[in-house]
Amino acid sequence: MRTRDENKEQLVRQKALELIVNQGLEGFSMQKLAKAAAVSPATLYIYYKDKEDLITQIGIEIGKKFSSTILQNFDPTLPFAQGLRIQWRNRAKYAIENRLEAEFYQQMRSSSFREKVMGSFMDDFKTAMGQFVHNSVQRGELSPMPIEVFWSVAYAPLYNLIQFHNEGHSLAGKRFEFSEETMNQTFELVLKALKP
């Protein structure tokens, strides 16, 4: 029986992320992964049962990391502006420092793996965020609105800034780099839009 090699396992994981992000789930195969990682296809099956198991395991690992990063120093009882600011900082830090993982996670959200992957870590996250929004509405710090509207106003602007940063330019083609100043300016506008 062949033994697990942690370095090789990390290499396989990294190459899987790169292939999935760059070629999509449809273009991903265990054969391509074995070639990219310079291992035999049999080696992959030491770590994963099959392609679905590999994608699911990586997705769950990244999802848990994403969720725990977002909830760092966050408490649902915080005042709305303070809690949202922590969320923005945590989300920006994760997305910029873990670009490949963040892009992989986005693919999982709109794939057939969504339920299997996200169901493994979303309960605590949903509970914390639900309490935060509820508390903020009860205190009159946040206008009541459907969750889809809240997310679109509260977080989409941040993710657009991160996308501009990742692409290296703005809509006008001007060089763009994510900064605390730009984040804070955008954040203040978002707060105004969400307050009653």
Secondary structure, DSSP 8 states (H G I E B T S, - for coil): -----HHHHHHHHHHHHHHHHHHTTTT--HHHHHHHHTS-HHHHHHH-SSHHHHHHHHHHHHHHHHHHHHTTT--TTS-HHHHHHHHHHHHHHHHHHTHHHHHHHHHHHTSTTHHHHHTTTHHHHHHHHHHHHHHHHHTTSS----HHHHHHHHTHHHHHHHHHHHHTB-TTS-B----HHHHHHHHHHHHHHH--
